[in-house]
Amino acid sequence: MKSDIRVCGAWRDRHDRPVYTLGGTCPDCGAGTENSAPAPFDPDDPYGEYRRALKRRRRG
């Protein structure tokens, strides 16, 4: 599921706290926005294969 909530890409430099919006630019400073949701997984995870295999074994 894609998140519609976005956060100012420059909030660490320009704001005291994160500024959230639904638009493509920050309403306060005009900087571009980023998706506020964390990535669901890291494709370069070196242990991902083992973790998924362990999960399959635990399910039965």
mmCIF file of the N, C-alpha and C atoms, coordinates in Angstrom:
data_MODEL
# 
_entry.id   MODEL 
# 
loop_
_atom_site.group_PDB 
_atom_site.id 
_atom_site.type_symbol 
_atom_site.label_atom_id 
_atom_site.label_alt_id 
_atom_site.label_comp_id 
_atom_site.label_asym_id 
_atom_site.label_entity_id 
_atom_site.label_seq_id 
_atom_site.pdbx_PDB_ins_code 
_atom_site.Cartn_x 
_atom_site.Cartn_y 
_atom_site.Cartn_z 
_atom_site.occupancy 
_atom_site.B_iso_or_equiv 
_atom_site.pdbx_formal_charge 
_atom_site.auth_seq_id 
_atom_site.auth_comp_id 
_atom_site.auth_asym_id 
_atom_site.auth_atom_id 
_atom_site.pdbx_PDB_model_num 
ATOM 1   N N  . MET A 1 1  ? 0.839  -1.177  0.000  1.00 0.00 ? 1  MET A N  1 
ATOM 2   C CA . MET A 1 1  ? 0.000  0.000   0.000  1.00 0.00 ? 1  MET A CA 1 
ATOM 3   C C  . MET A 1 1  ? 0.889  1.247   0.000  1.00 0.00 ? 1  MET A C  1 
ATOM 4   N N  . LYS A 1 2  ? 0.609  2.136   -0.903 1.00 0.00 ? 2  LYS A N  1 
ATOM 5   C CA . LYS A 1 2  ? 1.395  3.352   -1.024 1.00 0.00 ? 2  LYS A CA 1 
ATOM 6   C C  . LYS A 1 2  ? 0.834  4.418   -0.085 1.00 0.00 ? 2  LYS A C  1 
ATOM 7   N N  . SER A 1 3  ? 1.734  5.113   0.589  1.00 0.00 ? 3  SER A N  1 
ATOM 8   C CA . SER A 1 3  ? 1.323  6.164   1.506  1.00 0.00 ? 3  SER A CA 1 
ATOM 9   C C  . SER A 1 3  ? 1.167  7.484   0.755  1.00 0.00 ? 3  SER A C  1 
ATOM 10  N N  . ASP A 1 4  ? 0.071  8.188   1.009  1.00 0.00 ? 4  ASP A N  1 
ATOM 11  C CA . ASP A 1 4  ? -0.133 9.499   0.407  1.00 0.00 ? 4  ASP A CA 1 
ATOM 12  C C  . ASP A 1 4  ? 0.497  10.601  1.247  1.00 0.00 ? 4  ASP A C  1 
ATOM 13  N N  . ILE A 1 5  ? 0.812  10.309  2.489  1.00 0.00 ? 5  ILE A N  1 
ATOM 14  C CA . ILE A 1 5  ? 1.385  11.311  3.379  1.00 0.00 ? 5  ILE A CA 1 
ATOM 15  C C  . ILE A 1 5  ? 2.871  11.456  3.070  1.00 0.00 ? 5  ILE A C  1 
ATOM 16  N N  . ARG A 1 6  ? 3.285  12.681  2.874  1.00 0.00 ? 6  ARG A N  1 
ATOM 17  C CA . ARG A 1 6  ? 4.669  12.959  2.521  1.00 0.00 ? 6  ARG A CA 1 
ATOM 18  C C  . ARG A 1 6  ? 5.259  13.918  3.553  1.00 0.00 ? 6  ARG A C  1 
ATOM 19  N N  . VAL A 1 7  ? 6.593  13.940  3.643  1.00 0.00 ? 7  VAL A N  1 
ATOM 20  C CA . VAL A 1 7  ? 7.279  14.795  4.602  1.00 0.00 ? 7  VAL A CA 1 
ATOM 21  C C  . VAL A 1 7  ? 8.278  15.675  3.834  1.00 0.00 ? 7  VAL A C  1 
ATOM 22  N N  . CYS A 1 8  ? 8.489  16.870  4.332  1.00 0.00 ? 8  CYS A N  1 
ATOM 23  C CA . CYS A 1 8  ? 9.424  17.810  3.713  1.00 0.00 ? 8  CYS A CA 1 
ATOM 24  C C  . CYS A 1 8  ? 10.809 17.167  3.653  1.00 0.00 ? 8  CYS A C  1 
ATOM 25  N N  . GLY A 1 9  ? 11.424 17.187  2.471  1.00 0.00 ? 9  GLY A N  1 
ATOM 26  C CA . GLY A 1 9  ? 12.734 16.582  2.293  1.00 0.00 ? 9  GLY A CA 1 
ATOM 27  C C  . GLY A 1 9  ? 13.850 17.326  2.997  1.00 0.00 ? 9  GLY A C  1 
ATOM 28  N N  . ALA A 1 10 ? 13.628 18.584  3.339  1.00 0.00 ? 10 ALA A N  1 
ATOM 29  C CA . ALA A 1 10 ? 14.664 19.398  3.983  1.00 0.00 ? 10 ALA A CA 1 
ATOM 30  C C  . ALA A 1 10 ? 14.276 19.769  5.406  1.00 0.00 ? 10 ALA A C  1 
ATOM 31  N N  . TRP A 1 11 ? 13.425 18.982  6.038  1.00 0.00 ? 11 TRP A N  1 
ATOM 32  C CA . TRP A 1 11 ? 12.928 19.379  7.367  1.00 0.00 ? 11 TRP A CA 1 
ATOM 33  C C  . TRP A 1 11 ? 14.030 19.419  8.401  1.00 0.00 ? 11 TRP A C  1 
ATOM 34  N N  . ARG A 1 12 ? 15.053 18.588  8.305  1.00 0.00 ? 12 ARG A N  1 
ATOM 35  C CA . ARG A 1 12 ? 16.125 18.589  9.307  1.00 0.00 ? 12 ARG A CA 1 
ATOM 36  C C  . ARG A 1 12 ? 16.922 19.893  9.283  1.00 0.00 ? 12 ARG A C  1 
ATOM 37  N N  . ASP A 1 13 ? 17.010 20.504  8.110  1.00 0.00 ? 13 ASP A N  1 
ATOM 38  C CA . ASP A 1 13 ? 17.769 21.748  7.961  1.00 0.00 ? 13 ASP A CA 1 
ATOM 39  C C  . ASP A 1 13 ? 16.919 22.999  8.181  1.00 0.00 ? 13 ASP A C  1 
ATOM 40  N N  . ARG A 1 14 ? 15.650 22.940  7.816  1.00 0.00 ? 14 ARG A N  1 
ATOM 41  C CA . ARG A 1 14 ? 14.822 24.148  7.785  1.00 0.00 ? 14 ARG A CA 1 
ATOM 42  C C  . ARG A 1 14 ? 13.724 24.229  8.832  1.00 0.00 ? 14 ARG A C  1 
ATOM 43  N N  . HIS A 1 15 ? 13.386 23.115  9.489  1.00 0.00 ? 15 HIS A N  1 
ATOM 44  C CA . HIS A 1 15 ? 12.272 23.120  10.437 1.00 0.00 ? 15 HIS A CA 1 
ATOM 45  C C  . HIS A 1 15 ? 12.695 22.500  11.770 1.00 0.00 ? 15 HIS A C  1 
ATOM 46  N N  . ASP A 1 16 ? 11.954 22.820  12.817 1.00 0.00 ? 16 ASP A N  1 
ATOM 47  C CA . ASP A 1 16 ? 12.212 22.238  14.140 1.00 0.00 ? 16 ASP A CA 1 
ATOM 48  C C  . ASP A 1 16 ? 11.712 20.805  14.239 1.00 0.00 ? 16 ASP A C  1 
ATOM 49  N N  . ARG A 1 17 ? 10.701 20.483  13.455 1.00 0.00 ? 17 ARG A N  1 
ATOM 50  C CA . ARG A 1 17 ? 10.095 19.152  13.485 1.00 0.00 ? 17 ARG A CA 1 
ATOM 51  C C  . ARG A 1 17 ? 9.640  18.815  12.069 1.00 0.00 ? 17 ARG A C  1 
ATOM 52  N N  . PRO A 1 18 ? 9.326  17.560  11.794 1.00 0.00 ? 18 PRO A N  1 
ATOM 53  C CA . PRO A 1 18 ? 8.886  17.188  10.445 1.00 0.00 ? 18 PRO A CA 1 
ATOM 54  C C  . PRO A 1 18 ? 7.607  17.924  10.046 1.00 0.00 ? 18 PRO A C  1 
ATOM 55  N N  . VAL A 1 19 ? 7.550  18.330  8.793  1.00 0.00 ? 19 VAL A N  1 
ATOM 56  C CA . VAL A 1 19 ? 6.360  18.978  8.240  1.00 0.00 ? 19 VAL A CA 1 
ATOM 57  C C  . VAL A 1 19 ? 5.738  18.000  7.247  1.00 0.00 ? 19 VAL A C  1 
ATOM 58  N N  . TYR A 1 20 ? 4.537  17.533  7.561  1.00 0.00 ? 20 TYR A N  1 
ATOM 59  C CA . TYR A 1 20 ? 3.847  16.547  6.729  1.00 0.00 ? 20 TYR A CA 1 
ATOM 60  C C  . TYR A 1 20 ? 2.845  17.239  5.814  1.00 0.00 ? 20 TYR A C  1 
ATOM 61  N N  . THR A 1 21 ? 2.659  16.677  4.624  1.00 0.00 ? 21 THR A N  1 
ATOM 62  C CA . THR A 1 21 ? 1.747  17.244  3.645  1.00 0.00 ? 21 THR A CA 1 
ATOM 63  C C  . THR A 1 21 ? 1.273  16.149  2.696  1.00 0.00 ? 21 THR A C  1 
ATOM 64  N N  . LEU A 1 22 ? 0.270  16.449  1.905  1.00 0.00 ? 22 LEU A N  1 
ATOM 65  C CA . LEU A 1 22 ? -0.192 15.535  0.873  1.00 0.00 ? 22 LEU A CA 1 
ATOM 66  C C  . LEU A 1 22 ? 0.326  15.948  -0.501 1.00 0.00 ? 22 LEU A C  1 
ATOM 67  N N  . GLY A 1 23 ? 0.909  17.140  -0.587 1.00 0.00 ? 23 GLY A N  1 
ATOM 68  C CA . GLY A 1 23 ? 1.383  17.671  -1.855 1.00 0.00 ? 23 GLY A CA 1 
ATOM 69  C C  . GLY A 1 23 ? 2.810  17.279  -2.183 1.00 0.00 ? 23 GLY A C  1 
ATOM 70  N N  . GLY A 1 24 ? 3.281  17.765  -3.325 1.00 0.00 ? 24 GLY A N  1 
ATOM 71  C CA . GLY A 1 24 ? 4.625  17.454  -3.790 1.00 0.00 ? 24 GLY A CA 1 
ATOM 72  C C  . GLY A 1 24 ? 5.681  18.411  -3.282 1.00 0.00 ? 24 GLY A C  1 
ATOM 73  N N  . THR A 1 25 ? 5.242  19.537  -2.681 1.00 0.00 ? 25 THR A N  1 
ATOM 74  C CA . THR A 1 25 ? 6.194  20.500  -2.125 1.00 0.00 ? 25 THR A CA 1 
ATOM 75  C C  . THR A 1 25 ? 5.780  20.866  -0.707 1.00 0.00 ? 25 THR A C  1 
ATOM 76  N N  . CYS A 1 26 ? 6.749  21.276  0.076  1.00 0.00 ? 26 CYS A N  1 
ATOM 77  C CA . CYS A 1 26 ? 6.496  21.673  1.458  1.00 0.00 ? 26 CYS A CA 1 
ATOM 78  C C  . CYS A 1 26 ? 5.707  22.980  1.479  1.00 0.00 ? 26 CYS A C  1 
ATOM 79  N N  . PRO A 1 27 ? 4.630  23.047  2.252  1.00 0.00 ? 27 PRO A N  1 
ATOM 80  C CA . PRO A 1 27 ? 3.844  24.281  2.297  1.00 0.00 ? 27 PRO A CA 1 
ATOM 81  C C  . PRO A 1 27 ? 4.579  25.424  3.003  1.00 0.00 ? 27 PRO A C  1 
ATOM 82  N N  . ASP A 1 28 ? 5.564  25.129  3.840  1.00 0.00 ? 28 ASP A N  1 
ATOM 83  C CA . ASP A 1 28 ? 6.278  26.172  4.576  1.00 0.00 ? 28 ASP A CA 1 
ATOM 84  C C  . ASP A 1 28 ? 7.477  26.718  3.823  1.00 0.00 ? 28 ASP A C  1 
ATOM 85  N N  . CYS A 1 29 ? 8.314  25.828  3.254  1.00 0.00 ? 29 CYS A N  1 
ATOM 86  C CA . CYS A 1 29 ? 9.560  26.300  2.646  1.00 0.00 ? 29 CYS A CA 1 
ATOM 87  C C  . CYS A 1 29 ? 9.649  26.050  1.146  1.00 0.00 ? 29 CYS A C  1 
ATOM 88  N N  . GLY A 1 30 ? 8.742  25.263  0.577  1.00 0.00 ? 30 GLY A N  1 
ATOM 89  C CA . GLY A 1 30 ? 8.735  25.028  -0.860 1.00 0.00 ? 30 GLY A CA 1 
ATOM 90  C C  . GLY A 1 30 ? 9.680  23.929  -1.328 1.00 0.00 ? 30 GLY A C  1 
ATOM 91  N N  . ALA A 1 31 ? 10.350 23.243  -0.410 1.00 0.00 ? 31 ALA A N  1 
ATOM 92  C CA . ALA A 1 31 ? 11.251 22.147  -0.791 1.00 0.00 ? 31 ALA A CA 1 
ATOM 93  C C  . ALA A 1 31 ? 10.440 20.943  -1.245 1.00 0.00 ? 31 ALA A C  1 
ATOM 94  N N  . GLY A 1 32 ? 11.070 20.061  -1.965 1.00 0.00 ? 32 GLY A N  1 
ATOM 95  C CA . GLY A 1 32 ? 10.409 18.838  -2.412 1.00 0.00 ? 32 GLY A CA 1 
ATOM 96  C C  . GLY A 1 32 ? 10.087 17.924  -1.239 1.00 0.00 ? 32 GLY A C  1 
ATOM 97  N N  . THR A 1 33 ? 9.129  17.044  -1.436 1.00 0.00 ? 33 THR A N  1 
ATOM 98  C CA . THR A 1 33 ? 8.720  16.136  -0.362 1.00 0.00 ? 33 THR A CA 1 
ATOM 99  C C  . THR A 1 33 ? 9.150  14.709  -0.679 1.00 0.00 ? 33 THR A C  1 
ATOM 100 N N  . GLU A 1 34 ? 9.185  13.881  0.374  1.00 0.00 ? 34 GLU A N  1 
ATOM 101 C CA . GLU A 1 34 ? 9.544  12.473  0.242  1.00 0.00 ? 34 GLU A CA 1 
ATOM 102 C C  . GLU A 1 34 ? 8.432  11.638  0.853  1.00 0.00 ? 34 GLU A C  1 
ATOM 103 N N  . ASN A 1 35 ? 8.348  10.384  0.447  1.00 0.00 ? 35 ASN A N  1 
ATOM 104 C CA . ASN A 1 35 ? 7.396  9.462   1.037  1.00 0.00 ? 35 ASN A CA 1 
ATOM 105 C C  . ASN A 1 35 ? 7.766  9.282   2.506  1.00 0.00 ? 35 ASN A C  1 
ATOM 106 N N  . SER A 1 36 ? 6.801  9.390   3.398  1.00 0.00 ? 36 SER A N  1 
ATOM 107 C CA . SER A 1 36 ? 7.096  9.319   4.834  1.00 0.00 ? 36 SER A CA 1 
ATOM 108 C C  . SER A 1 36 ? 7.141  7.888   5.352  1.00 0.00 ? 36 SER A C  1 
ATOM 109 N N  . ALA A 1 37 ? 6.685  6.931   4.571  1.00 0.00 ? 37 ALA A N  1 
ATOM 110 C CA . ALA A 1 37 ? 6.682  5.537   5.020  1.00 0.00 ? 37 ALA A CA 1 
ATOM 111 C C  . ALA A 1 37 ? 8.062  4.916   4.830  1.00 0.00 ? 37 ALA A C  1 
ATOM 112 N N  . PRO A 1 38 ? 8.503  4.112   5.765  1.00 0.00 ? 38 PRO A N  1 
ATOM 113 C CA . PRO A 1 38 ? 9.793  3.438   5.583  1.00 0.00 ? 38 PRO A CA 1 
ATOM 114 C C  . PRO A 1 38 ? 9.700  2.361   4.503  1.00 0.00 ? 38 PRO A C  1 
ATOM 115 N N  . ALA A 1 39 ? 10.813 2.009   3.939  1.00 0.00 ? 39 ALA A N  1 
ATOM 116 C CA . ALA A 1 39 ? 10.836 0.957   2.934  1.00 0.00 ? 39 ALA A CA 1 
ATOM 117 C C  . ALA A 1 39 ? 10.426 -0.368  3.570  1.00 0.00 ? 39 ALA A C  1 
ATOM 118 N N  . PRO A 1 40 ? 9.630  -1.199  2.881  1.00 0.00 ? 40 PRO A N  1 
ATOM 119 C CA . PRO A 1 40 ? 9.179  -2.446  3.474  1.00 0.00 ? 40 PRO A CA 1 
ATOM 120 C C  . PRO A 1 40 ? 10.294 -3.475  3.611  1.00 0.00 ? 40 PRO A C  1 
ATOM 121 N N  . PHE A 1 41 ? 11.325 -3.373  2.797  1.00 0.00 ? 41 PHE A N  1 
ATOM 122 C CA . PHE A 1 41 ? 12.451 -4.293  2.867  1.00 0.00 ? 41 PHE A CA 1 
ATOM 123 C C  . PHE A 1 41 ? 13.628 -3.674  2.148  1.00 0.00 ? 41 PHE A C  1 
ATOM 124 N N  . ASP A 1 42 ? 14.786 -4.216  2.390  1.00 0.00 ? 42 ASP A N  1 
ATOM 125 C CA . ASP A 1 42 ? 16.003 -3.758  1.735  1.00 0.00 ? 42 ASP A CA 1 
ATOM 126 C C  . ASP A 1 42 ? 16.407 -4.810  0.709  1.00 0.00 ? 42 ASP A C  1 
ATOM 127 N N  . PRO A 1 43 ? 16.379 -4.507  -0.577 1.00 0.00 ? 43 PRO A N  1 
ATOM 128 C CA . PRO A 1 43 ? 16.724 -5.507  -1.583 1.00 0.00 ? 43 PRO A CA 1 
ATOM 129 C C  . PRO A 1 43 ? 18.174 -5.986  -1.478 1.00 0.00 ? 43 PRO A C  1 
ATOM 130 N N  . ASP A 1 44 ? 19.031 -5.208  -0.838 1.00 0.00 ? 44 ASP A N  1 
ATOM 131 C CA . ASP A 1 44 ? 20.433 -5.591  -0.680 1.00 0.00 ? 44 ASP A CA 1 
ATOM 132 C C  . ASP A 1 44 ? 20.705 -6.266  0.657  1.00 0.00 ? 44 ASP A C  1 
ATOM 133 N N  . ASP A 1 45 ? 19.649 -6.683  1.364  1.00 0.00 ? 45 ASP A N  1 
ATOM 134 C CA . ASP A 1 45 ? 19.794 -7.329  2.664  1.00 0.00 ? 45 ASP A CA 1 
ATOM 135 C C  . ASP A 1 45 ? 20.523 -8.660  2.504  1.00 0.00 ? 45 ASP A C  1 
ATOM 136 N N  . PRO A 1 46 ? 21.712 -8.808  3.084  1.00 0.00 ? 46 PRO A N  1 
ATOM 137 C CA . PRO A 1 46 ? 22.469 -10.049 2.889  1.00 0.00 ? 46 PRO A CA 1 
ATOM 138 C C  . PRO A 1 46 ? 21.866 -11.247 3.611  1.00 0.00 ? 46 PRO A C  1 
ATOM 139 N N  . TYR A 1 47 ? 21.021 -11.031 4.608  1.00 0.00 ? 47 TYR A N  1 
ATOM 140 C CA . TYR A 1 47 ? 20.438 -12.131 5.374  1.00 0.00 ? 47 TYR A CA 1 
ATOM 141 C C  . TYR A 1 47 ? 18.969 -12.359 5.076  1.00 0.00 ? 47 TYR A C  1 
ATOM 142 N N  . GLY A 1 48 ? 18.409 -11.651 4.112  1.00 0.00 ? 48 GLY A N  1 
ATOM 143 C CA . GLY A 1 48 ? 16.996 -11.764 3.789  1.00 0.00 ? 48 GLY A CA 1 
ATOM 144 C C  . GLY A 1 48 ? 16.592 -13.165 3.363  1.00 0.00 ? 48 GLY A C  1 
ATOM 145 N N  . GLU A 1 49 ? 17.430 -13.803 2.560  1.00 0.00 ? 49 GLU A N  1 
ATOM 146 C CA . GLU A 1 49 ? 17.127 -15.163 2.097  1.00 0.00 ? 49 GLU A CA 1 
ATOM 147 C C  . GLU A 1 49 ? 16.988 -16.122 3.280  1.00 0.00 ? 49 GLU A C  1 
ATOM 148 N N  . TYR A 1 50 ? 17.893 -16.014 4.248  1.00 0.00 ? 50 TYR A N  1 
ATOM 149 C CA . TYR A 1 50 ? 17.859 -16.901 5.415  1.00 0.00 ? 50 TYR A CA 1 
ATOM 150 C C  . TYR A 1 50 ? 16.654 -16.608 6.315  1.00 0.00 ? 50 TYR A C  1 
ATOM 151 N N  . ARG A 1 51 ? 16.319 -15.326 6.464  1.00 0.00 ? 51 ARG A N  1 
ATOM 152 C CA . ARG A 1 51 ? 15.187 -14.956 7.305  1.00 0.00 ? 51 ARG A CA 1 
ATOM 153 C C  . ARG A 1 51 ? 13.876 -15.469 6.708  1.00 0.00 ? 51 ARG A C  1 
ATOM 154 N N  . ARG A 1 52 ? 13.745 -15.365 5.381  1.00 0.00 ? 52 ARG A N  1 
ATOM 155 C CA . ARG A 1 52 ? 12.534 -15.867 4.728  1.00 0.00 ? 52 ARG A CA 1 
ATOM 156 C C  . ARG A 1 52 ? 12.447 -17.387 4.817  1.00 0.00 ? 52 ARG A C  1 
ATOM 157 N N  . ALA A 1 53 ? 13.575 -18.079 4.688  1.00 0.00 ? 53 ALA A N  1 
ATOM 158 C CA . ALA A 1 53 ? 13.580 -19.547 4.808  1.00 0.00 ? 53 ALA A CA 1 
ATOM 159 C C  . ALA A 1 53 ? 13.181 -19.958 6.220  1.00 0.00 ? 53 ALA A C  1 
ATOM 160 N N  . LEU A 1 54 ? 13.680 -19.262 7.226  1.00 0.00 ? 54 LEU A N  1 
ATOM 161 C CA . LEU A 1 54 ? 13.321 -19.572 8.609  1.00 0.00 ? 54 LEU A CA 1 
ATOM 162 C C  . LEU A 1 54 ? 11.833 -19.340 8.848  1.00 0.00 ? 54 LEU A C  1 
ATOM 163 N N  . LYS A 1 55 ? 11.293 -18.274 8.266  1.00 0.00 ? 55 LYS A N  1 
ATOM 164 C CA . LYS A 1 55 ? 9.872  -17.979 8.410  1.00 0.00 ? 55 LYS A CA 1 
ATOM 165 C C  . LYS A 1 55 ? 9.031  -19.085 7.764  1.00 0.00 ? 55 LYS A C  1 
ATOM 166 N N  . ARG A 1 56 ? 9.455  -19.589 6.598  1.00 0.00 ? 56 ARG A N  1 
ATOM 167 C CA . ARG A 1 56 ? 8.722  -20.680 5.947  1.00 0.00 ? 56 ARG A CA 1 
ATOM 168 C C  . ARG A 1 56 ? 8.764  -21.947 6.794  1.00 0.00 ? 56 ARG A C  1 
ATOM 169 N N  . ARG A 1 57 ? 9.925  -22.243 7.411  1.00 0.00 ? 57 ARG A N  1 
ATOM 170 C CA . ARG A 1 57 ? 10.039 -23.438 8.256  1.00 0.00 ? 57 ARG A CA 1 
ATOM 171 C C  . ARG A 1 57 ? 9.168  -23.338 9.492  1.00 0.00 ? 57 ARG A C  1 
ATOM 172 N N  . ARG A 1 58 ? 9.074  -22.166 10.075 1.00 0.00 ? 58 ARG A N  1 
ATOM 173 C CA . ARG A 1 58 ? 8.260  -21.979 11.299 1.00 0.00 ? 58 ARG A CA 1 
ATOM 174 C C  . ARG A 1 58 ? 6.771  -22.119 11.018 1.00 0.00 ? 58 ARG A C  1 
ATOM 175 N N  . ARG A 1 59 ? 6.343  -21.741 9.800  1.00 0.00 ? 59 ARG A N  1 
ATOM 176 C CA . ARG A 1 59 ? 4.927  -21.842 9.442  1.00 0.00 ? 59 ARG A CA 1 
ATOM 177 C C  . ARG A 1 59 ? 4.503  -23.287 9.302  1.00 0.00 ? 59 ARG A C  1 
ATOM 178 N N  . GLY A 1 60 ? 5.425  -24.144 9.006  1.00 0.00 ? 60 GLY A N  1 
ATOM 179 C CA . GLY A 1 60 ? 5.097  -25.567 8.942  1.00 0.00 ? 60 GLY A CA 1 
ATOM 180 C C  . GLY A 1 60 ? 5.085  -26.064 7.599  1.00 0.00 ? 60 GLY A C  1 
# 
